[in-house]
Amino acid sequence: MIHEHSDARVGSQAITPPAKFAHVALRTARFRETVSWYKTVLGAKAAFENSEISFLTYDDEHHRIAIVRNPDLTPSSDTASGIHHISFTYDALPDLMSNYDRLKKQGIEPVWCINHGPTTSMYYLDPDDNRVELQVENFPDLESSYAYFASKEFAANPIGVEFDPDELLERARKGEVDLTDRGNIGNRGVSNLNLR
């Protein structure tokens, strides 16, 4: 598309960050299985799909995940550089826990559950062992999260405390959870900076 008008920002040396994060593209040899997994886990639908590519969305973006079929790929390795995980945020703990319960009934369970401090997170593995974090914000606003990042408690354990998701599900159903207190929902400290 050609724009006829001029804009003073064009060519400027000022830093202009992106307006938003748009999507992630994955390549896989397990195309149908991977597409099905993301549809199930994220409640996504295909904006476009054929036998080679799928553009999936779950909100007002035309696609959040693109999945491309490449049958010649080999499995990735934990010893190779690359993206560690992709993350999706839910509006509230009941949404996260309801999704956990729904997925568990379909045989999809998290491999790691941890209250990081700023977020409470569940990590899943897709069919290619890519890590997918489903999370909820623990604090009501960004300023509170920043304050927690600056706390001695966070400095002492920047990874978080693990928790039992079934126990958290039951406590969430009863309204007994304060996510801003990591000790309230988890009892095992974690110091592994590899984040599993």
Buried (B, 14 or more C-beta within 10 A) or exposed (E): EEEEEEEEEEEEEEEEEEEEEEEBEBBBBBBEEBBEBBBBBBEBEBBEBEEEBBBBBBEEEEBBBBBBBEEEEEEEEEEEEEEBBBEBEBEEBBEBBBBBBEBBEEEBEBEBBBBBBBBBBBBBBBBBEBBBBBBBBBBEEEEBBEEBEEEEEBEEBEBBBBBBBEEBBEBBEEEEBEBBEBEBBBEEEBEEEEBB
